[in-house]
């Protein structure tokens, strides 16, 4: 386990970067041209980013990025 001391400004920057990356992944997951295996890797990356995001964001912000299952995923 690692510890990290960061100030409020750094927390906001980390939050912004993670949100931006998650938004990009969510956008790409809706693209039908991307192969299923690539989307699976993207979903795994999203899970990791969301885990990091939960550590710095408020519960309210986390709800916005929480995926709820098939409803949030396009069939493919």
C-alpha positions in Angstrom: 0.0 0.0 0.0 1.2 3.5 -0.8 0.4 6.8 0.8 0.3 10.1 -1.0 0.0 13.6 0.4 -1.6 16.1 -2.0 -3.2 19.5 -1.5 -6.7 20.5 -2.5 -5.6 22.0 -5.8 -3.8 18.8 -6.7 -6.9 16.7 -5.8 -9.0 18.9 -8.2 -6.5 18.4 -11.0 -6.4 14.6 -10.5 -10.2 14.6 -10.4 -10.4 16.6 -13.6 -7.9 14.3 -15.4 -9.7 11.2 -14.4 -13.1 12.6 -15.4 -11.8 13.6 -18.7 -10.3 10.1 -19.4 -13.5 8.4 -18.2 -15.6 10.6 -20.5 -13.5 9.7 -23.5 -13.8 6.0 -22.7 -17.6 6.3 -22.3 -17.8 8.1 -25.7 -15.6 5.4 -27.4 -17.6 2.6 -25.9 -20.6 3.8 -27.9 -18.7 3.5 -31.2 -19.9 0.5 -33.1 -16.6 0.4 -35.2 -14.5 -0.6 -32.2 -14.1 -4.4 -31.8 -15.6 -6.2 -28.7 -12.2 -7.2 -27.4 -10.9 -3.6 -27.4 -14.1 -2.5 -25.7 -13.5 -5.1 -22.9 -10.0 -3.6 -22.4 -11.5 -0.2 -22.3 -14.1 -1.2 -19.7 -11.3 -2.7 -17.6 -9.4 0.6 -17.8 -12.6 2.4 -16.9 -13.0 0.3 -13.7 -9.5 1.1 -12.6 -10.0 4.9 -13.3 -13.3 4.8 -11.4 -11.7 3.2 -8.4 -9.1 6.0 -8.4 -11.8 8.6 -8.9 -13.8 7.3 -5.9 -10.8 8.1 -3.7 -10.7 11.8 -4.6 -14.2 12.7 -5.7 -17.4 13.3 -3.7 -20.0 10.6 -3.6 -22.3 12.9 -5.6 -19.7 13.1 -8.4 -19.1 9.4 -8.3 -22.8 8.7 -9.0 -22.5 10.6 -12.3 -19.8 8.2 -13.5 -21.1 5.0 -11.9 -22.1 2.4 -14.6 -25.2 0.5 -13.7 -25.0 -2.5 -16.0 -26.5 -3.3 -19.4 -28.5 -0.1 -19.3 -25.3 1.9 -19.7 -23.8 -0.4 -22.2 -24.8 -0.6 -25.9 -25.5 -4.1 -27.1 -22.8 -5.4 -29.4 
